[in-house]
Amino acid sequence: MLAVLTATTLLLSSNDHQDTIQDDDKKVPGNGYTCSPEVPASITFAGEKIDLTAQDRRERLDREILAFTYSHTNTLLIIKRANRLFPIIEPILKEYGVPDDFKYLMIIESNGDFEARSPAGAAGLWQFMESTGREFDLEVNKEIDERYHIVKATRAACRYLKLGYKRFGDWITVAASYNAGFGNISKRKSSQQQDKAIDMVLPAETSRYIFRLMAVKQVMSEPQKYGFSLRSSDLYPVIPVAKEIAIDSTEVNWVDFAKENEITYLQLREANHWIRSTTLKNKNGKSYKVAIPDINAIHYDPKKTKAHNPNWVVE
Protein backbone atom coordinates (compact mmCIF):
# COMPACT_ATOMS: atom_id res chain seq x y z
CA MET A 1 0.00 0.00 0.00
CA LEU A 2 2.81 2.37 0.85
CA ALA A 3 4.36 1.79 -2.56
CA VAL A 4 1.05 2.52 -4.30
CA LEU A 5 0.54 5.71 -2.34
CA THR A 6 4.08 6.81 -3.04
CA ALA A 7 3.78 6.12 -6.74
CA THR A 8 0.47 7.99 -6.89
CA THR A 9 1.93 10.94 -5.03
CA LEU A 10 4.90 11.07 -7.35
CA LEU A 11 2.65 10.88 -10.41
CA LEU A 12 0.47 13.74 -9.18
CA SER A 13 3.54 15.75 -8.24
CA SER A 14 5.08 15.10 -11.66
CA ASN A 15 1.90 16.16 -13.45
CA ASP A 16 1.67 19.35 -11.39
CA HIS A 17 5.28 20.14 -12.23
CA GLN A 18 4.77 19.48 -15.92
CA ASP A 19 1.87 21.93 -15.98
CA THR A 20 4.28 24.68 -14.94
CA ILE A 21 6.67 24.03 -17.84
CA GLN A 22 5.93 26.27 -20.78
CA ASP A 23 9.18 26.09 -22.73
CA ASP A 24 9.41 22.80 -24.64
CA ASP A 25 13.03 23.57 -25.50
CA LYS A 26 13.90 22.80 -21.88
CA LYS A 27 12.70 19.23 -22.30
CA VAL A 28 16.04 17.65 -23.13
CA PRO A 29 17.74 14.49 -21.87
CA GLY A 30 19.31 15.04 -18.47
CA ASN A 31 16.89 17.82 -17.46
CA GLY A 32 14.45 15.68 -15.56
CA TYR A 33 12.75 14.21 -18.61
CA THR A 34 13.08 10.93 -20.45
CA CYS A 35 13.15 12.23 -24.00
CA SER A 36 14.10 10.87 -27.37
CA PRO A 37 17.13 12.83 -28.63
CA GLU A 38 17.08 14.35 -32.08
CA VAL A 39 18.46 12.18 -34.87
CA PRO A 40 20.50 14.24 -37.35
CA ALA A 41 19.63 14.16 -41.05
CA SER A 42 23.28 13.51 -41.83
CA ILE A 43 26.60 13.02 -40.12
CA THR A 44 30.15 13.45 -41.36
CA PHE A 45 32.44 10.53 -40.64
CA ALA A 46 36.02 10.29 -41.89
CA GLY A 47 35.40 13.26 -44.16
CA GLU A 48 32.32 11.75 -45.84
CA LYS A 49 28.84 13.17 -45.38
CA ILE A 50 26.52 10.24 -44.66
CA ASP A 51 22.83 10.74 -45.41
CA LEU A 52 20.65 9.40 -42.59
CA THR A 53 17.18 10.17 -43.93
CA ALA A 54 16.48 6.62 -45.17
CA GLN A 55 14.28 4.63 -42.77
CA ASP A 56 16.83 1.94 -41.93
CA ARG A 57 19.70 4.37 -41.36
CA ARG A 58 17.68 6.81 -39.26
CA GLU A 59 16.24 4.14 -37.00
CA ARG A 60 19.51 2.25 -36.54
CA LEU A 61 21.27 5.45 -35.53
CA ASP A 62 18.34 6.40 -33.28
CA ARG A 63 18.79 3.14 -31.36
CA GLU A 64 22.48 3.77 -30.74
CA ILE A 65 22.06 7.43 -29.78
CA LEU A 66 19.43 6.35 -27.26
CA ALA A 67 21.81 3.73 -25.90
CA PHE A 68 24.62 6.24 -25.32
CA THR A 69 22.26 8.94 -24.01
CA TYR A 70 20.73 6.74 -21.33
CA SER A 71 23.72 4.59 -20.45
CA HIS A 72 24.80 7.37 -18.13
CA THR A 73 27.66 5.70 -16.28
CA ASN A 74 29.28 4.35 -19.43
CA THR A 75 28.98 7.59 -21.42
CA LEU A 76 30.29 9.75 -18.61
CA LEU A 77 33.27 7.43 -18.21
CA ILE A 78 34.19 7.39 -21.89
CA ILE A 79 34.26 11.20 -21.98
CA LYS A 80 36.38 11.32 -18.82
CA ARG A 81 38.78 8.70 -20.16
CA ALA A 82 38.97 10.27 -23.62
CA ASN A 83 40.60 13.31 -22.04
CA ARG A 84 43.56 11.07 -21.15
CA LEU A 85 43.54 8.91 -24.28
CA PHE A 86 42.86 11.21 -27.23
CA PRO A 87 45.99 13.38 -26.80
CA ILE A 88 48.06 10.19 -27.23
CA ILE A 89 45.99 8.49 -29.94
CA GLU A 90 45.21 11.43 -32.25
CA PRO A 91 48.84 12.12 -33.32
CA ILE A 92 49.35 8.43 -34.15
CA LEU A 93 46.23 8.32 -36.35
CA LYS A 94 47.48 11.44 -38.11
CA GLU A 95 50.96 9.95 -38.58
CA TYR A 96 49.47 6.92 -40.35
CA GLY A 97 46.96 8.88 -42.41
CA VAL A 98 43.98 7.29 -40.68
CA PRO A 99 41.00 9.64 -40.21
CA ASP A 100 40.81 11.18 -36.77
CA ASP A 101 37.27 9.82 -36.33
CA PHE A 102 38.70 6.34 -35.80
CA LYS A 103 39.49 7.33 -32.23
CA TYR A 104 35.78 6.65 -31.70
CA LEU A 105 36.28 3.10 -32.93
CA MET A 106 38.69 2.61 -30.05
CA ILE A 107 35.97 3.94 -27.74
CA ILE A 108 33.28 1.52 -28.91
CA GLU A 109 35.75 -1.35 -28.82
CA SER A 110 36.83 -0.90 -25.20
CA ASN A 111 34.96 2.07 -23.68
CA GLY A 112 38.41 3.60 -23.29
CA ASP A 113 39.28 1.03 -20.62
CA PHE A 114 42.96 0.03 -20.73
CA GLU A 115 42.17 -3.33 -19.14
CA ALA A 116 39.18 -4.22 -21.33
CA ARG A 117 38.97 -7.90 -22.20
CA SER A 118 36.14 -9.63 -24.05
CA PRO A 119 34.76 -13.12 -23.26
CA ALA A 120 36.33 -14.24 -26.57
CA GLY A 121 39.78 -13.10 -25.42
CA ALA A 122 40.16 -9.79 -27.29
CA ALA A 123 42.18 -7.39 -25.15
CA GLY A 124 43.25 -3.80 -24.70
CA LEU A 125 41.95 -0.50 -26.01
CA TRP A 126 41.71 -1.80 -29.59
CA GLN A 127 40.51 -5.30 -28.62
CA PHE A 128 42.98 -7.40 -30.58
CA MET A 129 42.67 -11.16 -30.46
CA GLU A 130 45.95 -12.95 -29.66
CA SER A 131 46.48 -14.19 -33.22
CA THR A 132 45.73 -10.81 -34.79
CA GLY A 133 47.97 -9.05 -32.30
CA ARG A 134 50.89 -11.30 -33.19
CA GLU A 135 50.13 -10.87 -36.90
CA PHE A 136 50.63 -7.14 -36.42
CA ASP A 137 53.89 -7.55 -34.48
CA LEU A 138 52.53 -7.30 -30.94
CA GLU A 139 54.17 -9.55 -28.36
CA VAL A 140 51.55 -11.60 -26.55
CA ASN A 141 52.34 -14.01 -23.70
CA LYS A 142 51.75 -14.41 -19.96
CA GLU A 143 54.45 -11.89 -19.02
CA ILE A 144 54.21 -9.30 -21.80
CA ASP A 145 51.06 -8.43 -23.71
CA GLU A 146 51.48 -5.48 -26.03
CA ARG A 147 47.78 -5.45 -26.89
CA TYR A 148 47.63 -3.36 -23.70
CA HIS A 149 50.38 -0.98 -24.91
CA ILE A 150 48.57 2.19 -25.99
CA VAL A 151 51.15 3.33 -28.54
CA LYS A 152 52.06 -0.06 -30.04
CA ALA A 153 48.46 -1.25 -30.18
CA THR A 154 47.32 2.00 -31.79
CA ARG A 155 50.03 1.69 -34.42
CA ALA A 156 48.95 -1.91 -35.08
CA ALA A 157 45.32 -0.80 -35.39
CA CYS A 158 46.36 1.87 -37.88
CA ARG A 159 48.15 -0.70 -40.04
CA TYR A 160 45.07 -2.92 -39.97
CA LEU A 161 42.78 -0.02 -40.92
CA LYS A 162 45.04 1.09 -43.76
CA LEU A 163 44.98 -2.45 -45.16
CA GLY A 164 41.21 -2.35 -44.97
CA TYR A 165 41.02 0.93 -46.83
CA LYS A 166 43.30 -0.39 -49.55
CA ARG A 167 40.90 -3.28 -49.94
CA PHE A 168 37.53 -1.52 -49.69
CA GLY A 169 38.15 2.18 -50.37
CA ASP A 170 35.44 3.24 -47.90
CA TRP A 171 36.09 4.05 -44.26
CA ILE A 172 32.71 2.93 -42.87
CA THR A 173 33.23 -0.41 -44.62
CA VAL A 174 36.70 -0.56 -43.07
CA ALA A 175 35.08 -0.03 -39.65
CA ALA A 176 32.64 -2.86 -40.34
CA SER A 177 35.54 -5.12 -41.31
CA TYR A 178 37.30 -4.32 -38.01
CA ASN A 179 34.32 -5.97 -36.33
CA ALA A 180 33.41 -8.73 -38.79
CA GLY A 181 36.73 -9.38 -40.55
CA PHE A 182 37.96 -8.69 -44.06
CA GLY A 183 36.75 -12.00 -45.46
CA ASN A 184 33.21 -11.69 -44.12
CA ILE A 185 32.72 -8.20 -45.56
CA SER A 186 34.27 -9.19 -48.90
CA LYS A 187 31.84 -12.12 -49.25
CA ARG A 188 28.84 -9.91 -48.49
CA LYS A 189 30.08 -7.24 -50.86
CA SER A 190 30.18 -9.81 -53.63
CA SER A 191 26.95 -11.66 -52.82
CA GLN A 192 24.88 -8.51 -52.26
CA GLN A 193 26.50 -6.48 -55.04
CA GLN A 194 27.05 -3.50 -52.75
CA ASP A 195 30.28 -1.55 -52.34
CA LYS A 196 29.53 -0.03 -48.94
CA ALA A 197 28.84 -1.85 -45.70
CA ILE A 198 26.19 0.67 -44.66
CA ASP A 199 24.02 -0.65 -47.51
CA MET A 200 24.60 -4.35 -46.77
CA VAL A 201 22.74 -6.90 -44.68
CA LEU A 202 25.30 -7.56 -41.96
CA PRO A 203 25.56 -9.70 -38.83
CA ALA A 204 23.48 -8.01 -36.11
CA GLU A 205 26.56 -7.04 -34.09
CA THR A 206 28.29 -5.46 -37.08
CA SER A 207 25.13 -3.68 -38.19
CA ARG A 208 24.94 -2.02 -34.79
CA TYR A 209 28.70 -1.47 -34.69
CA ILE A 210 28.86 1.01 -37.57
CA PHE A 211 25.97 3.02 -36.17
CA ARG A 212 27.42 2.94 -32.66
CA LEU A 213 30.51 4.49 -34.22
CA MET A 214 28.48 7.37 -35.62
CA ALA A 215 26.41 7.71 -32.46
CA VAL A 216 29.37 7.94 -30.10
CA LYS A 217 30.91 10.65 -32.27
CA GLN A 218 27.63 12.54 -32.20
CA VAL A 219 27.21 12.33 -28.43
CA MET A 220 30.87 13.03 -27.60
CA SER A 221 30.97 16.02 -29.97
CA GLU A 222 28.02 17.70 -28.22
CA PRO A 223 27.51 16.02 -24.83
CA GLN A 224 25.41 18.85 -23.38
CA LYS A 225 22.87 18.35 -26.17
CA TYR A 226 22.36 14.82 -24.87
CA GLY A 227 22.15 15.78 -21.21
CA PHE A 228 25.77 15.33 -20.08
CA SER A 229 27.23 18.19 -18.07
CA LEU A 230 30.86 17.87 -17.03
CA ARG A 231 33.46 20.25 -15.62
CA SER A 232 37.13 20.17 -16.50
CA SER A 233 37.80 18.87 -13.00
CA ASP A 234 35.67 15.81 -13.79
CA LEU A 235 37.99 14.70 -16.61
CA TYR A 236 41.01 12.41 -16.29
CA PRO A 237 44.32 14.11 -17.15
CA VAL A 238 47.26 12.56 -18.96
CA ILE A 239 49.81 11.37 -16.39
CA PRO A 240 53.21 12.56 -17.69
CA VAL A 241 56.14 10.16 -17.90
CA ALA A 242 59.07 11.29 -15.79
CA LYS A 243 61.51 9.06 -17.68
CA GLU A 244 61.77 5.90 -19.76
CA ILE A 245 64.19 3.16 -18.83
CA ALA A 246 65.43 0.59 -21.32
CA ILE A 247 65.36 -2.91 -19.86
CA ASP A 248 67.18 -5.81 -21.54
CA SER A 249 68.03 -7.99 -18.55
CA THR A 250 67.40 -11.72 -18.88
CA GLU A 251 65.41 -11.71 -15.62
CA VAL A 252 63.47 -8.83 -14.09
CA ASN A 253 61.52 -8.62 -10.87
CA TRP A 254 59.09 -5.79 -11.53
CA VAL A 255 58.24 -5.32 -7.85
CA ASP A 256 61.91 -4.68 -7.03
CA PHE A 257 62.26 -2.54 -10.15
CA ALA A 258 59.33 -0.37 -9.03
CA LYS A 259 60.80 0.08 -5.54
CA GLU A 260 64.16 1.07 -7.02
CA ASN A 261 62.37 3.82 -8.93
CA GLU A 262 60.38 4.95 -5.88
CA ILE A 263 56.97 3.87 -7.10
CA THR A 264 54.71 0.93 -6.30
CA TYR A 265 54.21 -2.10 -8.52
CA LEU A 266 50.62 -0.89 -9.00
CA GLN A 267 51.85 2.51 -10.22
CA LEU A 268 54.30 0.78 -12.56
CA ARG A 269 51.48 -1.30 -14.03
CA GLU A 270 49.21 1.74 -14.43
CA ALA A 271 51.93 3.37 -16.54
CA ASN A 272 52.77 0.14 -18.41
CA HIS A 273 49.64 -1.98 -18.84
CA TRP A 274 51.55 -4.31 -21.14
CA ILE A 275 53.42 -5.73 -18.12
CA ARG A 276 51.28 -8.72 -17.13
CA SER A 277 53.31 -10.43 -14.40
CA THR A 278 55.49 -9.57 -11.41
CA THR A 279 58.49 -11.07 -13.20
CA LEU A 280 59.99 -11.23 -16.68
CA LYS A 281 62.18 -14.02 -18.04
CA ASN A 282 63.68 -12.28 -21.02
CA LYS A 283 65.60 -15.19 -22.57
CA ASN A 284 66.36 -13.36 -25.82
CA GLY A 285 67.58 -10.19 -24.14
CA LYS A 286 64.94 -8.10 -25.90
CA SER A 287 64.91 -4.40 -24.97
CA TYR A 288 61.76 -2.92 -23.43
CA LYS A 289 61.10 0.76 -22.75
CA VAL A 290 59.49 1.08 -19.36
CA ALA A 291 57.68 4.30 -18.45
CA ILE A 292 58.21 5.74 -14.97
CA PRO A 293 55.30 8.06 -14.16
CA ASP A 294 55.74 11.50 -12.67
CA ILE A 295 54.97 10.76 -9.04
CA ASN A 296 53.73 14.30 -8.44
CA ALA A 297 51.37 14.12 -11.41
CA ILE A 298 49.83 10.92 -10.04
CA HIS A 299 48.55 12.99 -7.13
CA TYR A 300 46.91 15.50 -9.44
CA ASP A 301 44.70 18.43 -8.48
CA PRO A 302 41.43 18.00 -10.44
CA LYS A 303 40.94 21.77 -10.49
CA LYS A 304 44.03 22.09 -12.70
CA THR A 305 42.83 19.55 -15.28
CA LYS A 306 42.37 21.00 -18.76
CA ALA A 307 39.77 19.75 -21.20
CA HIS A 308 41.27 18.31 -24.37
CA ASN A 309 38.02 19.21 -26.12
CA PRO A 310 36.31 22.39 -24.84
CA ASN A 311 32.95 21.03 -26.03
CA TRP A 312 33.08 18.37 -23.34
CA VAL A 313 32.73 20.78 -20.43
CA VAL A 314 30.56 23.53 -19.04
CA GLU A 315 32.47 25.92 -16.83
N, C-alpha and C positions, 0 to 999 in steps of 0.2 A: 504493500500500500504506500509506504514511504516513497518508493521508487516512482510509482505512478504519479503521486502528488508532485514530486520534484520535477518529473518530466513535464507535467502539465504547467507547472509554474514557469519553468524555463521557456516553454513554447509561448505562453502568454507574454512573458517578458520580452522574448525575441520579436514577437509580432508588434508589441508596443514600440520597441526600438526601431523596427523597420519603418513604421509609420512616420518616424521623425526624419528619415533620410530622404532628402529631396534630390540630391545630386547623384545620378547613376554612375558618373565617372569615378566616384569613390568606391564603387563596388568592384574591387580588384582582388585577386588572390593575396592572402596575407593581411587583409584589412577586416577580418572578422567574417568574411563571406567565403563560401565554397563556390567558386565561380569557374566557368570554363574559359581559359585564356584564349586570346585571339590567335588564330592560325594565319600566318602571313600568306599572301598570294604568291610569293616567290621568296627564295632565299639564295644567296650567293655562297657557293662552296667551292673552294680551290679555284677561284677566279671565274667560275661558270655560274650564270644565273639559271636557277632551276625553277621552272614553272610548277606551282603546287595547286593549280585550280582544278585539275582533274580529280574526280571523286576518290579514286584509290589513293592518290598521293596526299590529298588534303586529310583524309581520315586516318591514314597511317601516321602522318606527322602529328595530327591531333592527339592520337593515343600516346605518343612518346613525350610530347610537351606536357600533357597531363601527368604522366609518370614522374617527370623531373620536377614539375611544379609542386606536387603533393607528396613526394618522397623527401620531406624536409631535411631530415638528418643527413641523408646521402648527398643532397644537392648543396647544402651548406658546407659539408666537408670537402667536396670536390673544389669549391671555390677557394676555401681556405688553403687547401693543399696546392692548388694551381699557382698560388703566389710564390711558393717555394720551387715548384717544378718548372714552370714556363720559362723563367729566366735562363735555365740550363738547357732546356729542350729546344727552344726557338732558334738559337744560333746554329744548332746542329742540323735542323731541318733546312735552314737557309743554306748552309754549307753544301748540302747534298742536292739542293734544287727541288726539294719536296715542299709542296704548298704548306704554309704555316697552319692551315686549318687541320692538318693531320695531328696536331697536338690534342685535338678533341678525340681522335681515335684512341690515343693513349688513355684518355679519361674514361671512355666507355669500356675499354678493355679491363681496367684495374681500379677505377674510381680514384686514381692517383695514389693508390696505396702501394708503397714500396714492397710490402710483404705479401701482396695478393697472390693467391694460388688457387687454381680451379680444381674441382673434383677430378678432372681428367689429367691433371698434372702440369698444366700451363702455369708459368710463374713469372713474377716481376711486373713492372709497369706495363710492358708491352705483351705480356702473356705468351711467351714463347714455350712451345713444347720442347722437351729435351732434344729430340732429333733435329728439329728445326734450328734450335739454338746452336747446336754443334755444326750444322750445315752452314751457318753464317758466322763461324769462327768464334763462338762463345764457349768457354770452358765450362763444363757441367759435370760435377761429381759431388761427393758427400762433403768435401772440404771447401771447394771453391765452386760457386755457381754464378757465372757472369750474366745470367738472365736478370739478376738483381742489381747489376751495375748500371746506373742510370745513363752514363755516357756510352759505354760499349753496347748496351742493349738498344739505345736510341740509334746509334750508327747502324747496327744490324737491321733494325726496323726500316731505316731509310733505304738500305740496299734492297731489302725485300720489296718495298713499295716502288722503287725505281724499276725493278724487274717487272713488276706488275704493270706499270705504265707503258713500258716498252712492248708488252704483250697486248694490252687492251686499249691504250690510248685514251682512257677516260678515267678520271680520278675516283668518281663514285663507284665505278666497276672495280677499280683497284681496292677500294675499301671493302667491297663485298667479298673480294677474293681473299682478303686478309682473314675474314671470318670463315669462309667456306672452302678456300683453297683454289689454286689456279685451275686445276683439272676440272673441278666441279663447275666453275663458272664458264670455262671454255666449252664444256659439253652442253650446257644450257644455252649458251650463245649460238651454238650450231643448231641444236634441235628446235629452238624457238625462233630462230632467224631474227634475233635482236642484237644490236651492238652494245646496248647499255643495260647494266644490271637493274636500274630503276624501272625498266620496262619489261623485266622478266618475271616469271613465276619462280620464286626462290624458296629454299627451305625456310620455315617459319622464323627461325632464329636470325637468319641472314636478312630476311625481309625487314624484320624489326631493326636490325643492326644499322642499316644505312639510314634509316629515319631517326634512330637514336642519335646518330652522328650529327645530323642536321639539327635535331632538337636541343642537344646539349650546347651546340654553338649558339643557338638562339637564346637560350636561357642564360648562359654565361656571359653573353654580350650585353644583355640588358636585365640583370637580375631583379632590379627594383620593379620592373614591369610585371614580373611574375611573383612578386610578393616577398622577395628576399632583401632584407636590409642589413648590411654589414658595415662595420667601421674598420678603418685600417688596423686598429689594434686587435681585431678579431682574426686577422689573416696570419698565416705562418710564414715567417721570414726565412730566407736562405741562410743557412749556418755556414759562415766562411770557413775555409780550410786554412789553418795556421801554417801547415807545411805538408809536403808529401815525402815519404820515405821509401826508397827502393829496397825491396826485400828479395834476396835470392838465396837465402840460407836453405839447407836441405831439410832442416827441421825448425819449426817455429811454434812456440807456445804463445798464443795471442793474448792470454791473460797476463803473462809476464811482460809481453811487449807493451800492452796498454799501461801497466804500472810504470814501466820505464819512461813512458811519455806523459805521465801524470794525468791519465784519464782512466776511466773504468772500462772493463771489457764491453759493457753495454754501450757506452759512448763510442767506443771503437766500432762496434757493429752498426750503430746508427749512422755513422759516417761512411761505412763500407759494408753495405748490405750483402755484397757478394761473398763475404767471409761467412761460412756456414758451420764452422766447428771451432772448438777452442784450440785446436792444433792444426798444423799443416806439415805434411810429409812431402816435401818438394824434391822428389828424387831426381828430376831433370835440371834442377837449379834454375828454374824459370824465374824471371824477375817480375815482381808485382809492385805497383805503386800504391802505397797505403796512405790514405788521407788522415791527418791528425786535425780534428776540429779545433777551432778557436774556443778555448774553454770559457772565455768571457762571453762570447756570442751565444753559447749554449744557454746561459742564464740571461736571456734577452728581456728587455723592457718592452712589453707590447705597445706601449704608447709611442715608441720610436719606429714601429714597423711602417714601412711604406708600401702602398698598393702598387703592384706591378701594372695593373690596369685600373685607372681611375674610375671606370664605369662600375667596378665591383663594389664601391663603397659610397656611403652617404655620410658626410662629415658635418 
